[in-house]
Amino acid sequence: MLATDPGASIAGIAAAAGVDRRTVYRRFASREELLTAIYEARLTAVEQAIEDARLREAPVAVALHRYVENVIAVNRAWPVDLARMLTDEDVRRRRDASVRQVEAFLRRATDEGLLRRAHPEGWASALLPQLMHLVSRQMPELSPGQAADVVVDTLLHGLGAS
């Protein structure tokens, strides 16, 4: 709900969840406290997705697919407004740490020949989250594994016929 209506009220959120707004207020003193909890849950899920992908240990192709599949599942489970989420300094710090891990992995993928060096520095780091976001939202009929196939194929081979 917050992904489609970032300004949703506690009453609206409670109704969408099928609970009374008093139930929400018993757990969260304010809308901001609720949002903070949601953002932290999403970040924890992303951190777990990165850990489960084994970006440092697994073969790069396996780790890439596993990471993409895991993050697509997180995107679908926690579809929140990321721009608003990143206004919180602690959230931004945690997110930046995750980004650094993925950037290190993408450098490893380049060093090991999975990604071409011909692209500008940081291009894969900028493109990959956008591809994952698009497939998460535009192709809900695909399982996370199938969606990861689309993203990884696009990242590695582009859209050209050759």
C-alpha positions as CSV (number, residue, x, y, z in Angstrom):
1,M,0.0,0.0,0.0
2,L,2.8,2.4,0.9
3,A,4.4,1.8,-2.5
4,T,1.4,3.1,-4.3
5,D,0.3,5.7,-1.7
6,P,3.3,6.9,0.3
7,G,1.0,9.3,2.2
8,A,-1.4,6.5,3.4
9,S,-2.8,7.1,6.8
10,I,-2.5,4.7,9.7
11,A,-6.3,4.1,9.4
12,G,-5.8,3.2,5.7
13,I,-2.8,1.0,6.4
14,A,-4.7,-0.8,9.2
15,A,-7.7,-1.3,6.9
16,A,-5.5,-2.8,4.2
17,A,-4.0,-5.1,6.8
18,G,-7.4,-6.1,8.0
19,V,-6.9,-4.8,11.5
20,D,-8.3,-1.9,13.6
21,R,-6.2,1.2,13.6
22,R,-6.0,1.0,17.4
23,T,-4.2,-2.3,17.0
24,V,-1.5,-0.5,14.9
25,Y,-1.3,2.3,17.4
26,R,-0.7,-0.2,20.2
27,R,2.4,-1.3,18.4
28,F,3.5,2.0,16.9
29,A,3.1,5.4,18.5
30,S,3.2,7.2,15.2
31,R,3.1,6.8,11.4
32,E,6.8,7.6,11.3
33,E,7.5,4.8,13.8
34,L,5.6,2.4,11.7
35,L,7.5,3.5,8.5
36,T,10.8,3.1,10.4
37,A,9.9,-0.4,11.3
38,I,8.9,-1.2,7.7
39,Y,12.1,0.3,6.3
40,E,14.2,-1.7,8.9
41,A,12.4,-4.9,8.0
42,R,13.1,-4.3,4.3
43,L,16.8,-3.6,5.0
44,T,17.1,-6.7,7.1
45,A,15.6,-8.7,4.3
46,V,18.0,-7.2,1.8
47,E,21.0,-7.8,4.1
48,Q,19.8,-11.4,4.4
49,A,19.4,-11.7,0.6
50,I,23.0,-10.6,0.2
51,E,24.3,-13.0,2.8
52,D,22.3,-15.9,1.3
53,A,23.7,-15.1,-2.2
54,R,27.3,-15.7,-0.8
55,L,28.7,-12.9,-3.1
56,R,32.2,-13.5,-1.9
57,E,32.3,-17.3,-1.9
58,A,30.0,-18.7,-4.6
59,P,30.9,-18.8,-8.2
60,V,30.0,-15.4,-9.7
61,A,27.3,-16.6,-12.1
62,V,25.6,-18.6,-9.3
63,A,25.9,-15.7,-6.8
64,L,24.6,-13.2,-9.3
65,H,21.5,-15.2,-10.0
66,R,20.9,-16.0,-6.3
67,Y,21.3,-12.3,-5.4
68,V,18.9,-11.1,-8.1
69,E,16.3,-13.7,-7.2
70,N,16.5,-12.9,-3.5
71,V,16.3,-9.2,-4.1
72,I,13.3,-9.5,-6.4
73,A,11.5,-11.5,-3.7
74,V,12.4,-8.7,-1.2
75,N,11.1,-6.0,-3.6
76,R,7.8,-7.8,-4.0
77,A,7.4,-8.5,-0.2
78,W,8.4,-4.9,0.8
79,P,7.4,-2.6,-2.1
80,V,8.1,0.8,-0.3
81,D,9.1,4.2,-1.6
82,L,12.9,3.9,-1.5
83,A,13.5,7.6,-1.9
84,R,11.6,8.3,1.3
85,M,13.2,5.4,3.0
86,L,16.6,6.8,2.4
87,T,15.9,10.1,4.1
88,D,16.6,8.3,7.5
89,E,20.4,8.5,8.2
90,D,20.6,5.1,9.9
91,V,18.7,3.5,7.1
92,R,20.9,5.2,4.5
93,R,24.1,4.0,6.3
94,R,22.9,0.4,6.3
95,R,21.8,0.6,2.7
96,D,25.1,2.1,1.7
97,A,26.9,-0.8,3.4
98,S,24.8,-3.3,1.3
99,V,25.5,-1.3,-1.9
100,R,29.3,-1.5,-1.2
101,Q,29.0,-5.3,-0.9
102,V,27.2,-5.6,-4.2
103,E,29.7,-3.2,-5.9
104,A,32.6,-5.3,-4.6
105,F,30.8,-8.4,-6.0
106,L,30.3,-6.7,-9.4
107,R,34.0,-5.8,-9.5
108,R,34.7,-9.5,-8.8
109,A,32.3,-10.4,-11.6
110,T,34.2,-8.1,-13.9
111,D,37.6,-9.3,-12.8
112,E,36.5,-12.9,-13.4
113,G,35.2,-12.1,-16.9
114,L,31.4,-12.4,-16.3
115,L,31.0,-8.7,-17.0
116,R,32.8,-6.7,-19.7
117,R,35.3,-4.0,-18.7
118,A,34.2,-1.8,-21.7
119,H,31.4,-0.2,-19.8
120,P,31.9,3.0,-17.7
121,E,32.8,2.5,-14.1
122,G,29.7,1.8,-12.0
123,W,27.4,1.1,-14.9
124,A,26.5,-2.4,-13.7
125,S,26.0,-1.1,-10.2
126,A,23.6,1.5,-11.5
127,L,21.8,-0.8,-14.0
128,L,21.3,-3.9,-11.9
129,P,18.9,-2.4,-9.2
130,Q,16.9,-0.7,-12.0
131,L,16.4,-4.0,-13.8
132,M,15.4,-5.8,-10.6
133,H,13.0,-3.0,-9.8
134,L,11.4,-3.1,-13.3
135,V,11.0,-6.9,-13.3
136,S,9.6,-6.9,-9.8
137,R,6.9,-4.4,-10.7
138,Q,6.3,-5.1,-14.4
139,M,6.3,-8.9,-14.5
140,P,4.5,-10.1,-11.4
141,E,3.4,-13.2,-13.1
142,L,7.0,-14.5,-13.1
143,S,8.4,-16.3,-10.1
144,P,11.4,-14.7,-8.5
145,G,13.6,-17.3,-10.2
146,Q,12.1,-16.7,-13.6
147,A,12.4,-12.9,-13.1
148,A,16.0,-13.4,-12.1
149,D,16.6,-15.2,-15.4
150,V,15.3,-12.2,-17.3
151,V,17.4,-9.7,-15.3
152,V,20.6,-11.8,-15.5
153,D,20.2,-12.5,-19.2
154,T,19.5,-8.8,-19.8
155,L,22.5,-7.7,-17.7
156,L,24.9,-10.2,-19.4
157,H,23.6,-10.2,-23.0
158,G,21.6,-7.0,-23.4
159,L,18.7,-6.9,-25.8
160,G,20.6,-7.2,-29.1
161,A,20.1,-10.1,-31.5
162,S,23.8,-11.0,-31.7
